[in-house]
């Protein structure tokens, strides 16, 4: 038997797009995980004044959060190296550093998705 339809005033059909820096996104994911909530629920409750209680993350989530933070630090340093161009003038090395940056961003994004499930 199918689930009954919700009343029109109870359906969540409106969507909002939100732009964040990578650090803001990681902070938001961290807070949602610590509150043991989905990111959507955390944003909804926080924005509407229902302050979500922060709880401690599970050990697995804590390790993944730590990995995301470390990846962000590495990403920041590599980005500074690439932008400065002081450490190498070799185009191939700069290209490899840029590829490493992209890989780190991808890994960080994958970790965030895995954490937020």
N, C-alpha and C positions, 0 to 999 in steps of 0.2 A: 504494500500500500504506500502510495506517495505521500510525502510530507504536505500538510495543508499550506496553502498560500498565506503569506503574511498580509496583514492589513496594509493599505497603501501608506499610512503614516509610519509604519515600522520598517518598510523596505529601505535599504541603503542603495540608492541608485545614483547619487551625486558623486562626482569625482573631482579631486583637486590635484593639480600638479605642483610639486614643491621642488625648488632648486636649492641644493646644499653643497657646501664644499665637501671634500672627501673626509676631512676631520669632523665636520658636523654630522655627516652620515654615519660615521663610525661611532660617534658619541650617542647618536639616536639609537642605533642598533644595540649598543652596550646597555643603555638604560632600559630598552624594551626587554632584553634578555634578562637583566637583573630583576625586572618586575614580573618575569615569567609570563609575558604577554606578546602577542604578535605586534609587529611594528605599527600596523593600522590601528589596532586597539589602543596601543600606547599613545599614539598621536591624537586619536579621537578623545580619549579620556583626559589627556593633558591639556589639549586645546579647549575643551569644554569645562575645565575647572575641576575635574574629578582626579585629584592627584594620586597617581599610581604609587603604591608603596614599593620602594626599592628593596629587593631581596638579593641575597648572594647568588651568583651564578654557580652552576654545577661545575665540578672540576674540569670536565671536558670542554664546556663552553668557556671557562676561564682560560684554558690553554689556547683555544682558538682565538679568543680576544687578544691574548698576549701575542700570538703569531701575527694578527692583523696590525697591532701596534708596532711590532718590530719591522714588518714589511713597510709600513708607512715611514718609519725612520730611515730605512735603507733607501726608499724611494725619494725622500726629501734630499738626502745627501747626494745620490746619483744625479738627481735633477739639477742640483746646484753645480755639480761638476760639469754636466753637459752644457748648461747655460753659460758657465764662465769660460769654457774653452781653454783655460790656463794649463790644465794638466796634460793635454794632448792636442796636437794639431793634426794628427792622423785622422783622416776622414773615416777610415774603416773602424778605428777604435771608437770614435764618436757615434757611428752607426750602431756598433755593438752595445754601447751604453744606452742608446735610445731604445734598442730592442729589449734590453734588460729592464728598462723602465716600464715598457708596455707589458712585459711578462709579470712584473711585480704588481702592476695595477690589476691585471687579469686575475692573478692569484688572490689578491686582497678582495676583489669583488666576489670571487667564488666562495671564499671563506665567509664573507658577510652573508651571502645567500644561504649557505649551509647553517650558519649560526641562527639565522632568523626563521628557519623552518619550524 
